Amino acid sequence: MRNLKLWMLGWVVLAAFACQDDGDSSTNDGDLDRDVTTEQEESAPGDEDLAPEVEKELEEMTETQDEAEEEFPDCDGTWLTSVSGTVLNAQGQPQTDARAIVCIFKVSGGEACLNPVAADAEGRFVAVVPSVHGCAEEVAVRVQVALKPGYAIPSCRYEPTQDGAFELPEAIRMVEAPECTRDPLGTVTDAHVITASNDATLTVVPDKLFLLEYGYADMNLLVWDDAGQGWPCFIDPDDPPAMLLAFAPEIEVTDEGGALIAFPNSAALSAGDVVDLYVVGGSGSRNWEDEAVDEGLWTALGTATVSQDGTTIEMNDARGLPFLTWVGFKTR
């Protein structure tokens, strides 16, 4: 590169001389020397004037070349240096109190979740990926609002295809679940019903839920408004569910029968019609067969049937939901 710079510097200097007016061809040698010297002093840049301009141009060329030729370690997947994105609230404004957790699914196997990173004043976050986790097959991004369990938690999954910095293709929306109506808390081993704004019901046995620092009174359901918010990142807009609900906060179900969902039959299906249920993998989610459901994965989970009176769509598996993240159904 140093030889290239010297060569180009010499070329530009020579070009500057070549472009000068040689003056009257009848001028003698002395006059020619005098004329050339005078013209150089008046119009031709000297080395001390020309070099900085050439040096700057060469540096810009070098930077461009270096960027174009940036090399990454050999990797059978995609080599990531960072993951970044934008988080917005329901009104489309920056969610400045959001925290993003980036998990790398490595080509070598296993999952590495990075420390949470905070969104800035514009809702932007950037997670630097350590080189030890750089060779990635997939990426999952989970976003929460600090100290506010009432927000639905989107878990997004991506397959980067270009080495280097990965930018999420679209902003992540954070929406707060409204307060639901619920049965008063009685005996924790009894069933309690929580009702969403569209009359979807979640029947839970508090004693069969792992509530962490939360309680039964903190549990709410959000009916997702795709018309107003668009579909979350884990939904294929070309193949969406007929209805989508989010649980806030996310909760692990510790025993069978701890949580059963029933949807209102807003799709006007016939009694006895069967629909397919889907859930989204959250942090450490596992199904009833004790198989891991990867974070951000929209996956099938059994079926549900329209009741005989045609008013509700109820789960066929009496074990219920193995975890409470998001749930929806698709018609057949």
N, C-alpha and C positions, 0 to 999 in steps of 0.2 A: 504493500500500500504506500509506503514511503517513496519507493521508486516511481510509482504512478503519480504521486503528487509532484515530484521534481520534474517528471516528464511533461506534465500538463502545465506547470508553471513556466517552464522553458518555452513550450509551444505558444502560450499566450503572450509572452514577452516578444517572441519572434514575430508573432502576428501583429503586435502593436507597431513594431518597426516597419513591417512590410506594408502596412496600410498608410504610412506617412507619404505626403507629397514630396517627391525628390527635387522639386524646384526646376529652374531653367536648365535644360540639358547643355547649354553652352557655358555654364559656369565652370570656372577652373577649379582645380582640386582644392585650393585654399578656400575659395568662396563656397564650394560645396560643403567643406567641413564646417565652415562658419554657419551656413544656412541650416544645415541639419542640426547643429548644436543649438542654434537659436530656436528652431521649431520644436525641438524636443523640450527645451526649457519652457516653452509657452504652452504646448498642447499635449505632449506625450507624458504619461505618468512614469515616474521613476520606480525603481524596485521597491523603495520604501512605501510608495503609494499603492502600487499594484499588488504586492504580496498579500496584504490583509484581505483584500477582496477575493483574490483567488483562493486563499487559505480557507475563508469562510465558505465559499462555494464548494470546495473540495470536502470540507467537513460535513456539509449537508449531504453531499453525494455519498460520503462514507457511511453516515448514519443510516441513510436510506438503504444502502447496500447491506449494512450489518443487520438491519431489521428484516430485510428480505431473506437473508441467509441464516437467520437465527436457527440454531439447531437444538433439538430436544433429545433426551436419552432415548435409546431404542425401547419401544413399548408395543406390545401386541394389542393394546387398546388405544386410548387417547391420553396424552400427557398433559395434565392440568397444572397450571401455576396459580390460578385463583378462580373463584366463583363469585359472581356479583349479580345484583338484581335490584329491583325497586318494589317497595311495599306501599300500598295505598289503602285508605279506609273506604267505607261504603260510599262516601261522597266523592271519591276520586282524588282526595287530598293525601299528602304524605303521612304515613303512619309512623310518626317520629319515635314512638316508644316501642317499636317492634324489635324483636330479637330473632335472628336467623341462625339455625343450626344446619350446617352442611355435612352430609355424610357421603363418603366416597366408597363406592363398591369397587374393590380392587380386582384387577385381572388375575392376580395371584390367589384370589379368594379372600373372603372376609370383608368386613365393613369397618371403616374408620370414621368416627364422627368427630368433627373439629369443635373447638370451643365456640360458644355462641358469639355472634358479632352484632353490634347495635346498628340500627338504621340512623342516618344523619338527618339533618333538617329537611332534606329533600326526599326522605324515605329510602335512600340508597344504602346498600351494605356491600362490603367486599370481604370475602374470606380468603386468606392466603393459604394455599395448599402446600404443606411441607413436602419436600421431594420424596420422602420415604413413602408417601401415599399418592404420588403423582400419577402413576400408571393406572388409569381408571377405566372401568367398563361402563358404569353408570354413576349418576349423582342424584342424591335425594336432598331436598331442601325443605325444612320444617320451620314454620314461622309462628311465633307466639307474641302476645302483647304482655309486657312485663307486669306482673302482679295483678293481672285481670283475667280470671278464669272464664269469664263470660263470652269470650270470643271463640268462634269456630277456628280450629287449627288446620290450615291447609298443609298437606304434605305432598310435595311435588317431586316427580321423578323424571330424569332426563338422560339422554344418551348423547353426550358431546361427540362431535365428529372431527373437530379441529384442535390441534395441539395449542397449548398456551392458555390465555385467559378465556373463561367461559362466562358469557352474559346470558341470564335467563331470557328466553324469547318474549316474555310478556310479564307485566307487573302482577304481583300477588295481591289479592284483595282480602282484607281483614274485615269481617262483619260480626257484630255483636249480637248474640241471641237475645231475644226479648224474654221477659219474665213469663214463665208458663204457669198455668194453674196446676195444682197438685193436691193429692190427699194429704191431710195433716199427718205428720210423722207419728206413727204408733209403735207397735212392737217391731223391732228391726228384722225379725224373722218372717214377718207377714209381707204380702204383696202390697205395693203402693203404686198408684197410677199418676203419671205426669202427662199433661195434655198440651200439645202444641197449638199454635194459632190456627192451623188448618184442621184441627181435630185429630191429627195423628196422636197415638198414645204409646207411651213407653211404660210398661209394667215392670217394676223393679222390686227386688227383695234387698233392702239396704245391707243386710248382713252378708250378702253374696257379692258385694262390690268392694273393690280396693280403692277407697276414696282419698287416700293420702291425707293432705291437710284440708280437704274439702268435706262437705257434708251433703246430705240428701237435699237440703234446701238450696244448695248451689247448682243443682242439676237443671239444665234447660235444653230445649230443642230449638234449632233454627230451621225453618222451612226455607230452602235456598230459592232465591228469586233470580232465575237465569235471565229473565227479560231485563231486569235492572242491573244485574251484576255480571252477566255473562257466565259461562260455565267455569268452574274451578279447573286448575291446571291438570288434574288427574282424569278429567272427563274428556272423551273424544266428542267434539261438537257435532260430528257426523253420525254419532251413535250414542246419544244421551239417554239417561234414564227418564222414565215418565214422572218420577218424583225423587227428590234428593233431600235428605235431612242431615243436619250436623248436630253432634252432641257437644255441649260445652259445660264443663270441661271434658276432656277425654278421660275415660275411666276403663280400668281393667275389670272384667267380670271373673270372679274367682271360682264360681261353681255353676253348674248347669241350672237353668231355670232362673238365673239371677236377673235377666233382662230380656224382655220380649217386646218387639215392635209390631204395631198394627197401623196400617195406612188407611186413610179414607179412600173410598172408591171414586175418586174424582175423574178417573178415566172412563167411568160408566161401563165397566166390564160386566159380563154376565156372571151370575152365581155359579161357583164351581170353576171358573177360569183360573188358570195357574200362571203366575208370573215368576221371573227369576230375580233373586235378591243379590245385591252386590254391596261390598264394604271396601273401605280403604285401610290399608295397613298403616298403623301409627308407630309410635316408639315402642319396640319390643312386643308387637302384637303377635299372638299365636291363636290358631284355630282350635276346635275341640279335639282334633287329632294330635295336638301339641306340635303342629308344624308352623314354622315361622311364616308370617305374612309380611313381606318386605315393605318398608316404609314407602308410602306414596303409590303403592300398587293397588289399582282398582280391580278387585277380584270377585268372582262368583262365590256365593255362600248360600246354597240351597234354594228353596222355593217358598212361595206363599200362595194362598188360595183365597179367592173371593168368597165371603161368607154367604150362607144360604139366603139371608135377607138382602144381599147385594150391597150392604152399606160399608163394609170394611174388607181389607185384604190382610190376612193373618198368617203368621209364620207356620210352616208345617213341621219344623223341627222344634220339639218341645224343649230342647236344651237352650234355645234362644240364641242371642248374640254373644259371641265369646269376648268381644270388646266393644267399647262405644267410641267410635270415631266419626265416621260418616256411613250412612246406609241409604240405599235407593233400590228401586225395582225397574225392570224393563218388561214390557208386555211381549208376548210371543206372536 
